[in-house]
Amino acid sequence: MTNRFWHIWTIPLLLGIISLGGLISALVGDTIWDVLSWLTLSIPLLVIARFWLKPQGSKKSTSLK
């Protein structure tokens, strides 16, 4: 059960932590903090764009006969 949980939720949790870091750095300061926030907040957008623009290959259905 634990292995399955981490297999499913590893990437979404990492993207959430990265986004939280970007939001906090945007609130903390200026100059380098702004650059850091832009970089970290663009990572989830790049992941979304990658999966939206490049469709996955066709998967064969695994129906029971």
CHARMM internal coordinates of N, CA and C (Angstrom, degrees):
IC EDIT
DIST 1 N 1 CA 1.4533
DIST 1 CA 1 C 1.5276
ANGL 1 N 1 CA 1 C 110.85
DIST 1 C 2 N 1.3134
ANGL 1 CA 1 C 2 N 117.79
DIHE 1 N 1 CA 1 C 2 N -45.36
DIST 2 N 2 CA 1.4590
ANGL 1 C 2 N 2 CA 120.68
DIHE 1 CA 1 C 2 N 2 CA -178.05
DIST 2 CA 2 C 1.5293
ANGL 2 N 2 CA 2 C 110.79
DIHE 1 C 2 N 2 CA 2 C -66.03
DIST 2 C 3 N 1.3234
ANGL 2 CA 2 C 3 N 117.33
DIHE 2 N 2 CA 2 C 3 N -40.86
DIST 3 N 3 CA 1.4594
ANGL 2 C 3 N 3 CA 120.81
DIHE 2 CA 2 C 3 N 3 CA 179.58
DIST 3 CA 3 C 1.5219
ANGL 3 N 3 CA 3 C 110.45
DIHE 2 C 3 N 3 CA 3 C -63.27
DIST 3 C 4 N 1.3214
ANGL 3 CA 3 C 4 N 117.47
DIHE 3 N 3 CA 3 C 4 N -39.37
DIST 4 N 4 CA 1.4509
ANGL 3 C 4 N 4 CA 121.13
DIHE 3 CA 3 C 4 N 4 CA 179.04
DIST 4 CA 4 C 1.5310
ANGL 4 N 4 CA 4 C 110.83
DIHE 3 C 4 N 4 CA 4 C -67.15
DIST 4 C 5 N 1.3232
ANGL 4 CA 4 C 5 N 116.61
DIHE 4 N 4 CA 4 C 5 N -39.29
DIST 5 N 5 CA 1.4677
ANGL 4 C 5 N 5 CA 121.07
DIHE 4 CA 4 C 5 N 5 CA 177.94
DIST 5 CA 5 C 1.5204
ANGL 5 N 5 CA 5 C 110.71
DIHE 4 C 5 N 5 CA 5 C -58.75
DIST 5 C 6 N 1.3308
ANGL 5 CA 5 C 6 N 117.18
DIHE 5 N 5 CA 5 C 6 N -50.14
DIST 6 N 6 CA 1.4666
ANGL 5 C 6 N 6 CA 120.25
DIHE 5 CA 5 C 6 N 6 CA -178.32
DIST 6 CA 6 C 1.5192
ANGL 6 N 6 CA 6 C 111.61
DIHE 5 C 6 N 6 CA 6 C -68.49
DIST 6 C 7 N 1.3135
ANGL 6 CA 6 C 7 N 117.40
DIHE 6 N 6 CA 6 C 7 N -31.28
DIST 7 N 7 CA 1.4642
ANGL 6 C 7 N 7 CA 120.76
DIHE 6 CA 6 C 7 N 7 CA 178.48
DIST 7 CA 7 C 1.5323
ANGL 7 N 7 CA 7 C 110.30
DIHE 6 C 7 N 7 CA 7 C -63.85
DIST 7 C 8 N 1.3207
ANGL 7 CA 7 C 8 N 116.62
DIHE 7 N 7 CA 7 C 8 N -37.19
DIST 8 N 8 CA 1.4606
ANGL 7 C 8 N 8 CA 120.98
DIHE 7 CA 7 C 8 N 8 CA -177.80
DIST 8 CA 8 C 1.5218
ANGL 8 N 8 CA 8 C 112.03
DIHE 7 C 8 N 8 CA 8 C -82.23
DIST 8 C 9 N 1.3208
ANGL 8 CA 8 C 9 N 118.39
DIHE 8 N 8 CA 8 C 9 N -40.92
DIST 9 N 9 CA 1.4596
ANGL 8 C 9 N 9 CA 122.32
DIHE 8 CA 8 C 9 N 9 CA -167.30
DIST 9 CA 9 C 1.5307
ANGL 9 N 9 CA 9 C 115.73
DIHE 8 C 9 N 9 CA 9 C -103.14
DIST 9 C 10 N 1.3097
ANGL 9 CA 9 C 10 N 120.45
DIHE 9 N 9 CA 9 C 10 N 3.13
DIST 10 N 10 CA 1.4655
ANGL 9 C 10 N 10 CA 121.54
DIHE 9 CA 9 C 10 N 10 CA -177.75
DIST 10 CA 10 C 1.5272
ANGL 10 N 10 CA 10 C 112.26
DIHE 9 C 10 N 10 CA 10 C -62.57
DIST 10 C 11 N 1.3141
ANGL 10 CA 10 C 11 N 117.32
DIHE 10 N 10 CA 10 C 11 N -54.19
DIST 11 N 11 CA 1.4640
ANGL 10 C 11 N 11 CA 121.39
DIHE 10 CA 10 C 11 N 11 CA -176.99
DIST 11 CA 11 C 1.5324
ANGL 11 N 11 CA 11 C 111.89
DIHE 10 C 11 N 11 CA 11 C -66.40
DIST 11 C 12 N 1.3465
ANGL 11 CA 11 C 12 N 119.66
DIHE 11 N 11 CA 11 C 12 N -45.91
DIST 12 N 12 CA 1.4724
ANGL 11 C 12 N 12 CA 117.78
DIHE 11 CA 11 C 12 N 12 CA 177.32
DIST 12 CA 12 C 1.5276
ANGL 12 N 12 CA 12 C 113.25
DIHE 11 C 12 N 12 CA 12 C -61.03
DIST 12 C 13 N 1.3302
ANGL 12 CA 12 C 13 N 117.78
DIHE 12 N 12 CA 12 C 13 N -37.52
DIST 13 N 13 CA 1.4617
ANGL 12 C 13 N 13 CA 119.67
DIHE 12 CA 12 C 13 N 13 CA 177.46
DIST 13 CA 13 C 1.5232
ANGL 13 N 13 CA 13 C 111.47
DIHE 12 C 13 N 13 CA 13 C -66.10
DIST 13 C 14 N 1.3248
ANGL 13 CA 13 C 14 N 117.50
DIHE 13 N 13 CA 13 C 14 N -41.37
DIST 14 N 14 CA 1.4695
ANGL 13 C 14 N 14 CA 120.39
DIHE 13 CA 13 C 14 N 14 CA 177.73
DIST 14 CA 14 C 1.5285
ANGL 14 N 14 CA 14 C 111.27
DIHE 13 C 14 N 14 CA 14 C -63.32
DIST 14 C 15 N 1.3296
ANGL 14 CA 14 C 15 N 116.91
DIHE 14 N 14 CA 14 C 15 N -42.06
DIST 15 N 15 CA 1.4663
ANGL 14 C 15 N 15 CA 119.74
DIHE 14 CA 14 C 15 N 15 CA 177.87
DIST 15 CA 15 C 1.5211
ANGL 15 N 15 CA 15 C 111.24
DIHE 14 C 15 N 15 CA 15 C -64.63
DIST 15 C 16 N 1.3256
ANGL 15 CA 15 C 16 N 117.20
DIHE 15 N 15 CA 15 C 16 N -36.45
DIST 16 N 16 CA 1.4596
ANGL 15 C 16 N 16 CA 120.51
DIHE 15 CA 15 C 16 N 16 CA 177.08
DIST 16 CA 16 C 1.5128
ANGL 16 N 16 CA 16 C 112.41
DIHE 15 C 16 N 16 CA 16 C -66.47
DIST 16 C 17 N 1.3274
ANGL 16 CA 16 C 17 N 116.91
DIHE 16 N 16 CA 16 C 17 N -41.28
DIST 17 N 17 CA 1.4691
ANGL 16 C 17 N 17 CA 121.27
DIHE 16 CA 16 C 17 N 17 CA 179.10
DIST 17 CA 17 C 1.5328
ANGL 17 N 17 CA 17 C 110.09
DIHE 16 C 17 N 17 CA 17 C -66.44
DIST 17 C 18 N 1.3211
ANGL 17 CA 17 C 18 N 116.75
DIHE 17 N 17 CA 17 C 18 N -41.46
DIST 18 N 18 CA 1.4638
ANGL 17 C 18 N 18 CA 120.71
DIHE 17 CA 17 C 18 N 18 CA 178.05
DIST 18 CA 18 C 1.5269
ANGL 18 N 18 CA 18 C 110.26
DIHE 17 C 18 N 18 CA 18 C -63.17
DIST 18 C 19 N 1.3418
ANGL 18 CA 18 C 19 N 117.13
DIHE 18 N 18 CA 18 C 19 N -42.49
DIST 19 N 19 CA 1.4617
ANGL 18 C 19 N 19 CA 120.79
DIHE 18 CA 18 C 19 N 19 CA 178.97
DIST 19 CA 19 C 1.5245
ANGL 19 N 19 CA 19 C 111.47
DIHE 18 C 19 N 19 CA 19 C -64.82
DIST 19 C 20 N 1.3143
ANGL 19 CA 19 C 20 N 116.43
DIHE 19 N 19 CA 19 C 20 N -41.36
DIST 20 N 20 CA 1.4601
ANGL 19 C 20 N 20 CA 120.29
DIHE 19 CA 19 C 20 N 20 CA 177.99
DIST 20 CA 20 C 1.5282
ANGL 20 N 20 CA 20 C 110.85
DIHE 19 C 20 N 20 CA 20 C -62.17
DIST 20 C 21 N 1.3212
ANGL 20 CA 20 C 21 N 116.68
DIHE 20 N 20 CA 20 C 21 N -42.25
DIST 21 N 21 CA 1.4644
ANGL 20 C 21 N 21 CA 120.00
DIHE 20 CA 20 C 21 N 21 CA 176.50
DIST 21 CA 21 C 1.5187
ANGL 21 N 21 CA 21 C 111.99
DIHE 20 C 21 N 21 CA 21 C -61.79
DIST 21 C 22 N 1.3273
ANGL 21 CA 21 C 22 N 117.02
DIHE 21 N 21 CA 21 C 22 N -38.86
DIST 22 N 22 CA 1.4636
ANGL 21 C 22 N 22 CA 120.72
DIHE 21 CA 21 C 22 N 22 CA 177.72
DIST 22 CA 22 C 1.5096
ANGL 22 N 22 CA 22 C 112.57
DIHE 21 C 22 N 22 CA 22 C -66.53
DIST 22 C 23 N 1.3264
ANGL 22 CA 22 C 23 N 116.66
DIHE 22 N 22 CA 22 C 23 N -40.39
DIST 23 N 23 CA 1.4557
ANGL 22 C 23 N 23 CA 119.67
DIHE 22 CA 22 C 23 N 23 CA 178.93
DIST 23 CA 23 C 1.5286
ANGL 23 N 23 CA 23 C 111.57
DIHE 22 C 23 N 23 CA 23 C -67.68
DIST 23 C 24 N 1.3097
ANGL 23 CA 23 C 24 N 116.39
DIHE 23 N 23 CA 23 C 24 N -40.00
DIST 24 N 24 CA 1.4729
ANGL 23 C 24 N 24 CA 119.77
DIHE 23 CA 23 C 24 N 24 CA 178.38
DIST 24 CA 24 C 1.5195
ANGL 24 N 24 CA 24 C 110.73
DIHE 23 C 24 N 24 CA 24 C -66.42
DIST 24 C 25 N 1.3378
ANGL 24 CA 24 C 25 N 117.26
DIHE 24 N 24 CA 24 C 25 N -42.71
DIST 25 N 25 CA 1.4688
ANGL 24 C 25 N 25 CA 119.01
DIHE 24 CA 24 C 25 N 25 CA 179.91
DIST 25 CA 25 C 1.5303
ANGL 25 N 25 CA 25 C 111.47
DIHE 24 C 25 N 25 CA 25 C -66.39
DIST 25 C 26 N 1.3309
ANGL 25 CA 25 C 26 N 118.05
DIHE 25 N 25 CA 25 C 26 N -28.00
DIST 26 N 26 CA 1.4639
ANGL 25 C 26 N 26 CA 120.12
DIHE 25 CA 25 C 26 N 26 CA 176.56
DIST 26 CA 26 C 1.5247
ANGL 26 N 26 CA 26 C 111.00
DIHE 25 C 26 N 26 CA 26 C -69.81
DIST 26 C 27 N 1.3198
ANGL 26 CA 26 C 27 N 116.83
DIHE 26 N 26 CA 26 C 27 N -30.24
DIST 27 N 27 CA 1.4623
ANGL 26 C 27 N 27 CA 120.18
DIHE 26 CA 26 C 27 N 27 CA 179.96
DIST 27 CA 27 C 1.5226
ANGL 27 N 27 CA 27 C 113.34
DIHE 26 C 27 N 27 CA 27 C -85.08
DIST 27 C 28 N 1.3190
ANGL 27 CA 27 C 28 N 117.76
DIHE 27 N 27 CA 27 C 28 N -23.63
DIST 28 N 28 CA 1.4664
ANGL 27 C 28 N 28 CA 122.03
DIHE 27 CA 27 C 28 N 28 CA -171.33
DIST 28 CA 28 C 1.5213
ANGL 28 N 28 CA 28 C 113.01
DIHE 27 C 28 N 28 CA 28 C -74.34
DIST 28 C 29 N 1.3083
ANGL 28 CA 28 C 29 N 118.02
DIHE 28 N 28 CA 28 C 29 N -50.27
DIST 29 N 29 CA 1.4583
ANGL 28 C 29 N 29 CA 117.88
DIHE 28 CA 28 C 29 N 29 CA -172.20
DIST 29 CA 29 C 1.5119
ANGL 29 N 29 CA 29 C 113.36
DIHE 28 C 29 N 29 CA 29 C -156.01
DIST 29 C 30 N 1.3282
ANGL 29 CA 29 C 30 N 114.52
DIHE 29 N 29 CA 29 C 30 N -165.49
DIST 30 N 30 CA 1.4577
ANGL 29 C 30 N 30 CA 121.61
DIHE 29 CA 29 C 30 N 30 CA -177.80
DIST 30 CA 30 C 1.5274
ANGL 30 N 30 CA 30 C 110.22
DIHE 29 C 30 N 30 CA 30 C -115.92
DIST 30 C 31 N 1.2933
ANGL 30 CA 30 C 31 N 115.32
DIHE 30 N 30 CA 30 C 31 N -177.58
DIST 31 N 31 CA 1.4696
ANGL 30 C 31 N 31 CA 127.20
DIHE 30 CA 30 C 31 N 31 CA 177.71
DIST 31 CA 31 C 1.5240
ANGL 31 N 31 CA 31 C 111.43
DIHE 30 C 31 N 31 CA 31 C 54.48
DIST 31 C 32 N 1.3188
ANGL 31 CA 31 C 32 N 118.38
DIHE 31 N 31 CA 31 C 32 N -101.92
DIST 32 N 32 CA 1.4618
ANGL 31 C 32 N 32 CA 120.71
DIHE 31 CA 31 C 32 N 32 CA -174.92
DIST 32 CA 32 C 1.5268
ANGL 32 N 32 CA 32 C 111.42
DIHE 31 C 32 N 32 CA 32 C -64.24
DIST 32 C 33 N 1.3227
ANGL 32 CA 32 C 33 N 116.99
DIHE 32 N 32 CA 32 C 33 N -31.06
DIST 33 N 33 CA 1.4681
ANGL 32 C 33 N 33 CA 120.64
DIHE 32 CA 32 C 33 N 33 CA 178.60
DIST 33 CA 33 C 1.5337
ANGL 33 N 33 CA 33 C 110.44
DIHE 32 C 33 N 33 CA 33 C -67.90
DIST 33 C 34 N 1.3244
ANGL 33 CA 33 C 34 N 116.44
DIHE 33 N 33 CA 33 C 34 N -36.53
DIST 34 N 34 CA 1.4697
ANGL 33 C 34 N 34 CA 119.68
DIHE 33 CA 33 C 34 N 34 CA 177.02
DIST 34 CA 34 C 1.5279
ANGL 34 N 34 CA 34 C 111.04
DIHE 33 C 34 N 34 CA 34 C -65.09
DIST 34 C 35 N 1.3142
ANGL 34 CA 34 C 35 N 116.18
DIHE 34 N 34 CA 34 C 35 N -42.14
DIST 35 N 35 CA 1.4667
ANGL 34 C 35 N 35 CA 120.30
DIHE 34 CA 34 C 35 N 35 CA 178.11
DIST 35 CA 35 C 1.5283
ANGL 35 N 35 CA 35 C 110.04
DIHE 34 C 35 N 35 CA 35 C -63.58
DIST 35 C 36 N 1.3140
ANGL 35 CA 35 C 36 N 116.78
DIHE 35 N 35 CA 35 C 36 N -43.60
DIST 36 N 36 CA 1.4593
ANGL 35 C 36 N 36 CA 121.07
DIHE 35 CA 35 C 36 N 36 CA 178.61
DIST 36 CA 36 C 1.5272
ANGL 36 N 36 CA 36 C 110.88
DIHE 35 C 36 N 36 CA 36 C -62.11
DIST 36 C 37 N 1.3218
ANGL 36 CA 36 C 37 N 117.01
DIHE 36 N 36 CA 36 C 37 N -40.95
DIST 37 N 37 CA 1.4647
ANGL 36 C 37 N 37 CA 119.14
DIHE 36 CA 36 C 37 N 37 CA 179.89
DIST 37 CA 37 C 1.5261
ANGL 37 N 37 CA 37 C 111.21
DIHE 36 C 37 N 37 CA 37 C -66.72
DIST 37 C 38 N 1.3331
ANGL 37 CA 37 C 38 N 118.00
DIHE 37 N 37 CA 37 C 38 N -40.44
DIST 38 N 38 CA 1.4607
ANGL 37 C 38 N 38 CA 120.52
DIHE 37 CA 37 C 38 N 38 CA 177.85
DIST 38 CA 38 C 1.5210
ANGL 38 N 38 CA 38 C 111.26
DIHE 37 C 38 N 38 CA 38 C -62.78
DIST 38 C 39 N 1.3209
ANGL 38 CA 38 C 39 N 116.31
DIHE 38 N 38 CA 38 C 39 N -42.10
DIST 39 N 39 CA 1.4668
ANGL 38 C 39 N 39 CA 119.70
DIHE 38 CA 38 C 39 N 39 CA -179.86
DIST 39 CA 39 C 1.5223
ANGL 39 N 39 CA 39 C 111.90
DIHE 38 C 39 N 39 CA 39 C -65.46
DIST 39 C 40 N 1.3240
ANGL 39 CA 39 C 40 N 116.22
DIHE 39 N 39 CA 39 C 40 N -47.08
DIST 40 N 40 CA 1.4606
ANGL 39 C 40 N 40 CA 118.61
DIHE 39 CA 39 C 40 N 40 CA -176.54
DIST 40 CA 40 C 1.5281
ANGL 40 N 40 CA 40 C 112.51
DIHE 39 C 40 N 40 CA 40 C -71.98
DIST 40 C 41 N 1.3220
ANGL 40 CA 40 C 41 N 117.75
DIHE 40 N 40 CA 40 C 41 N -32.24
DIST 41 N 41 CA 1.4607
ANGL 40 C 41 N 41 CA 119.24
DIHE 40 CA 40 C 41 N 41 CA 178.61
DIST 41 CA 41 C 1.5272
ANGL 41 N 41 CA 41 C 112.73
DIHE 40 C 41 N 41 CA 41 C -78.95
DIST 41 C 42 N 1.3158
ANGL 41 CA 41 C 42 N 117.73
DIHE 41 N 41 CA 41 C 42 N -15.72
DIST 42 N 42 CA 1.4634
ANGL 41 C 42 N 42 CA 119.63
DIHE 41 CA 41 C 42 N 42 CA 177.06
DIST 42 CA 42 C 1.5279
ANGL 42 N 42 CA 42 C 112.26
DIHE 41 C 42 N 42 CA 42 C -83.10
DIST 42 C 43 N 1.3130
ANGL 42 CA 42 C 43 N 118.32
DIHE 42 N 42 CA 42 C 43 N -19.15
DIST 43 N 43 CA 1.4676
ANGL 42 C 43 N 43 CA 120.93
DIHE 42 CA 42 C 43 N 43 CA -178.45
DIST 43 CA 43 C 1.5289
ANGL 43 N 43 CA 43 C 112.05
DIHE 42 C 43 N 43 CA 43 C -61.23
DIST 43 C 44 N 1.3470
ANGL 43 CA 43 C 44 N 119.77
DIHE 43 N 43 CA 43 C 44 N -50.19
DIST 44 N 44 CA 1.4714
ANGL 43 C 44 N 44 CA 117.82
DIHE 43 CA 43 C 44 N 44 CA 177.48
DIST 44 CA 44 C 1.5370
ANGL 44 N 44 CA 44 C 112.95
DIHE 43 C 44 N 44 CA 44 C -61.37
DIST 44 C 45 N 1.3325
ANGL 44 CA 44 C 45 N 117.18
DIHE 44 N 44 CA 44 C 45 N -34.05
DIST 45 N 45 CA 1.4602
ANGL 44 C 45 N 45 CA 119.62
DIHE 44 CA 44 C 45 N 45 CA 177.75
DIST 45 CA 45 C 1.5226
ANGL 45 N 45 CA 45 C 111.75
DIHE 44 C 45 N 45 CA 45 C -66.19
DIST 45 C 46 N 1.3189
ANGL 45 CA 45 C 46 N 116.69
DIHE 45 N 45 CA 45 C 46 N -38.02
DIST 46 N 46 CA 1.4623
ANGL 45 C 46 N 46 CA 120.26
DIHE 45 CA 45 C 46 N 46 CA 177.11
DIST 46 CA 46 C 1.5262
ANGL 46 N 46 CA 46 C 111.55
DIHE 45 C 46 N 46 CA 46 C -66.63
DIST 46 C 47 N 1.3160
ANGL 46 CA 46 C 47 N 117.10
DIHE 46 N 46 CA 46 C 47 N -37.77
DIST 47 N 47 CA 1.4696
ANGL 46 C 47 N 47 CA 120.82
DIHE 46 CA 46 C 47 N 47 CA 177.20
DIST 47 CA 47 C 1.5298
ANGL 47 N 47 CA 47 C 110.01
DIHE 46 C 47 N 47 CA 47 C -64.87
DIST 47 C 48 N 1.3271
ANGL 47 CA 47 C 48 N 116.92
DIHE 47 N 47 CA 47 C 48 N -43.29
DIST 48 N 48 CA 1.4663
ANGL 47 C 48 N 48 CA 120.81
DIHE 47 CA 47 C 48 N 48 CA 178.25
DIST 48 CA 48 C 1.5294
ANGL 48 N 48 CA 48 C 110.26
DIHE 47 C 48 N 48 CA 48 C -62.47
DIST 48 C 49 N 1.3288
ANGL 48 CA 48 C 49 N 116.87
DIHE 48 N 48 CA 48 C 49 N -45.68
DIST 49 N 49 CA 1.4633
ANGL 48 C 49 N 49 CA 120.89
DIHE 48 CA 48 C 49 N 49 CA -179.38
DIST 49 CA 49 C 1.5169
ANGL 49 N 49 CA 49 C 111.41
DIHE 48 C 49 N 49 CA 49 C -62.74
DIST 49 C 50 N 1.3167
ANGL 49 CA 49 C 50 N 117.01
DIHE 49 N 49 CA 49 C 50 N -37.48
DIST 50 N 50 CA 1.4639
ANGL 49 C 50 N 50 CA 120.43
DIHE 49 CA 49 C 50 N 50 CA 179.90
DIST 50 CA 50 C 1.5244
ANGL 50 N 50 CA 50 C 111.20
DIHE 49 C 50 N 50 CA 50 C -62.81
DIST 50 C 51 N 1.3176
ANGL 50 CA 50 C 51 N 117.97
DIHE 50 N 50 CA 50 C 51 N -43.77
DIST 51 N 51 CA 1.4536
ANGL 50 C 51 N 51 CA 120.88
DIHE 50 CA 50 C 51 N 51 CA -178.47
DIST 51 CA 51 C 1.5282
ANGL 51 N 51 CA 51 C 112.48
DIHE 50 C 51 N 51 CA 51 C -80.73
DIST 51 C 52 N 1.3211
ANGL 51 CA 51 C 52 N 117.35
DIHE 51 N 51 CA 51 C 52 N -21.58
DIST 52 N 52 CA 1.4446
ANGL 51 C 52 N 52 CA 120.06
DIHE 51 CA 51 C 52 N 52 CA 179.40
DIST 52 CA 52 C 1.5315
ANGL 52 N 52 CA 52 C 111.08
DIHE 51 C 52 N 52 CA 52 C -82.10
DIST 52 C 53 N 1.3208
ANGL 52 CA 52 C 53 N 116.96
DIHE 52 N 52 CA 52 C 53 N -40.04
DIST 53 N 53 CA 1.4565
ANGL 52 C 53 N 53 CA 120.84
DIHE 52 CA 52 C 53 N 53 CA -176.59
DIST 53 CA 53 C 1.5182
ANGL 53 N 53 CA 53 C 113.35
DIHE 52 C 53 N 53 CA 53 C -83.68
DIST 53 C 54 N 1.3187
ANGL 53 CA 53 C 54 N 117.43
DIHE 53 N 53 CA 53 C 54 N -29.57
DIST 54 N 54 CA 1.4545
ANGL 53 C 54 N 54 CA 120.36
DIHE 53 CA 53 C 54 N 54 CA -178.90
DIST 54 CA 54 C 1.5265
ANGL 54 N 54 CA 54 C 108.45
DIHE 53 C 54 N 54 CA 54 C -109.52
DIST 54 C 55 N 1.3324
ANGL 54 CA 54 C 55 N 116.69
DIHE 54 N 54 CA 54 C 55 N 98.40
DIST 55 N 55 CA 1.4582
ANGL 54 C 55 N 55 CA 118.72
DIHE 54 CA 54 C 55 N 55 CA -177.89
DIST 55 CA 55 C 1.5308
ANGL 55 N 55 CA 55 C 111.29
DIHE 54 C 55 N 55 CA 55 C -67.70
DIST 55 C 56 N 1.2983
ANGL 55 CA 55 C 56 N 114.45
DIHE 55 N 55 CA 55 C 56 N 147.77
DIST 56 N 56 CA 1.4563
ANGL 55 C 56 N 56 CA 120.25
DIHE 55 CA 55 C 56 N 56 CA 177.90
DIST 56 CA 56 C 1.5273
ANGL 56 N 56 CA 56 C 109.11
DIHE 55 C 56 N 56 CA 56 C -71.46
DIST 56 C 57 N 1.3291
ANGL 56 CA 56 C 57 N 116.14
DIHE 56 N 56 CA 56 C 57 N 155.43
DIST 57 N 57 CA 1.4653
ANGL 56 C 57 N 57 CA 120.73
DIHE 56 CA 56 C 57 N 57 CA 178.26
DIST 57 CA 57 C 1.5153
ANGL 57 N 57 CA 57 C 110.55
DIHE 56 C 57 N 57 CA 57 C -65.04
DIST 57 C 58 N 1.3127
ANGL 57 CA 57 C 58 N 115.27
DIHE 57 N 57 CA 57 C 58 N 158.44
DIST 58 N 58 CA 1.4576
ANGL 57 C 58 N 58 CA 118.47
DIHE 57 CA 57 C 58 N 58 CA -179.42
DIST 58 CA 58 C 1.5223
ANGL 58 N 58 CA 58 C 109.34
DIHE 57 C 58 N 58 CA 58 C -66.88
DIST 58 C 59 N 1.3230
ANGL 58 CA 58 C 59 N 114.75
DIHE 58 N 58 CA 58 C 59 N 133.15
DIST 59 N 59 CA 1.4518
ANGL 58 C 59 N 59 CA 120.07
DIHE 58 CA 58 C 59 N 59 CA 179.72
DIST 59 CA 59 C 1.5176
ANGL 59 N 59 CA 59 C 108.68
DIHE 58 C 59 N 59 CA 59 C -103.31
DIST 59 C 60 N 1.3053
ANGL 59 CA 59 C 60 N 115.16
DIHE 59 N 59 CA 59 C 60 N 137.23
DIST 60 N 60 CA 1.4522
ANGL 59 C 60 N 60 CA 119.24
DIHE 59 CA 59 C 60 N 60 CA 177.48
DIST 60 CA 60 C 1.5107
ANGL 60 N 60 CA 60 C 109.28
DIHE 59 C 60 N 60 CA 60 C -75.11
DIST 60 C 61 N 1.2955
ANGL 60 CA 60 C 61 N 115.55
DIHE 60 N 60 CA 60 C 61 N 140.21
DIST 61 N 61 CA 1.4658
ANGL 60 C 61 N 61 CA 119.16
DIHE 60 CA 60 C 61 N 61 CA 179.31
DIST 61 CA 61 C 1.5123
ANGL 61 N 61 CA 61 C 109.66
DIHE 60 C 61 N 61 CA 61 C -73.15
DIST 61 C 62 N 1.2955
ANGL 61 CA 61 C 62 N 115.31
DIHE 61 N 61 CA 61 C 62 N 145.39
DIST 62 N 62 CA 1.4622
ANGL 61 C 62 N 62 CA 120.85
DIHE 61 CA 61 C 62 N 62 CA -178.81
DIST 62 CA 62 C 1.5308
ANGL 62 N 62 CA 62 C 108.57
DIHE 61 C 62 N 62 CA 62 C -111.01
DIST 62 C 63 N 1.3208
ANGL 62 CA 62 C 63 N 115.40
DIHE 62 N 62 CA 62 C 63 N 58.97
DIST 63 N 63 CA 1.4500
ANGL 62 C 63 N 63 CA 118.65
DIHE 62 CA 62 C 63 N 63 CA -179.79
DIST 63 CA 63 C 1.5262
ANGL 63 N 63 CA 63 C 109.95
DIHE 62 C 63 N 63 CA 63 C -80.77
DIST 63 C 64 N 1.2972
ANGL 63 CA 63 C 64 N 114.27
DIHE 63 N 63 CA 63 C 64 N 148.15
DIST 64 N 64 CA 1.4547
ANGL 63 C 64 N 64 CA 120.63
DIHE 63 CA 63 C 64 N 64 CA 177.74
DIST 64 CA 64 C 1.5122
ANGL 64 N 64 CA 64 C 110.11
DIHE 63 C 64 N 64 CA 64 C -80.94
DIST 64 C 65 N 1.3107
ANGL 64 CA 64 C 65 N 117.32
DIHE 64 N 64 CA 64 C 65 N 138.90
DIST 65 N 65 CA 1.4721
ANGL 64 C 65 N 65 CA 121.29
DIHE 64 CA 64 C 65 N 65 CA -179.89
DIST 65 CA 65 C 1.4956
ANGL 65 N 65 CA 65 C 110.56
DIHE 64 C 65 N 65 CA 65 C -103.15
END
COOR INIT
IC SEED 1 N 1 CA 1 C
IC BUILD
